């Protein structure tokens, strides 16, 4: 397995676009897998340490351009949660931001989840700085992930896997906007 160390959002060309790419994160957990996609010409990776399990890729001089989701008017103003303490504990809500105690608490079950799911949930909590509406916090999370270098397929899959069946409307809203 080849190691990739990414210091800034980076674009890559898939030299064999009809063949799958499988990339693992620093923990060895699958990070990006194009097996279910027909063709992938290019993609981005966010800052991090990765291992190429499968695929033939070449770094591009700049990231692959992306379109962001248009956001609604801001609904609320809270402290910036990006500086809050983040930790794992028992949490029936998967993750919770507490603006008073300046904490973000993930449930223990997220420790070994794929990074796109973890970041989707984290950025969703960040979205509550501006939005009380859950689907808007999801849209905020998607834009944050695009900005960092995650790919549409990772972003679309994250709520589908992470959120319960009861969140169908939220899932549908995000998939339609991506």
Buried (B, 14 or more C-beta within 10 A) or exposed (E): EEEBEBEEBBBBBBEEBEBBBBBBBEEEEBBBBBEEBEEBEBBBBBEBEBBBBBBEBEEBEEBBEBEEBEBEEEEEEEEEBEEBEBEEEEBEEBBBBEBEEEBBBBBEEBEEBBBBBBBBBBBBBBBBBBBEBBBBBBBBBBBBBBBBBBBBBBBBBBBEEBBEEEBEEBBEBBBEBB
